[in-house]
Amino acid sequence: QVQLVESGGGLVQPGGSLRLSCAASGFTFRSYAMSWVRQAPGKGLEWVSTINSGGGSTSYADSVKGRFTIARDNALNTAYLQMNSLKPEDTAVYYCAKDVFANWGGFDYWGQGTQVTVSS
């Protein structure tokens, strides 16, 4: 049974930082790319970042490039999203997602999400 559990969200002031974690189980974690997507209030899902199965290649949405860093620890079956220089427009529910293939193939499993609120 595939399970993805996000944690680390919360309330942070503009310019602050948060580190999100995604604990994965129920599949061979090291064989699949992992992604983060988010949904802001009243908006659709927005892709944020993807890391390939081995962790050697990463991609970012233009809106977060230079501020967010995706990482993974295959020994711990955990993916991360380090978020720096947070802006109010980063406020969203953040989901980690398992990609279908080692590089990218769409998302077949999702976590429950963790709320990130950036506000003064």
Helices and strands as residue ranges (DSSP letters): E 3-7, E 10-12, E 18-25, G 29-31, E 34-39, E 45-51, E 58-60, E 68-73, E 78-83, G 88-90, E 92-99, E 107-110, E 114-118
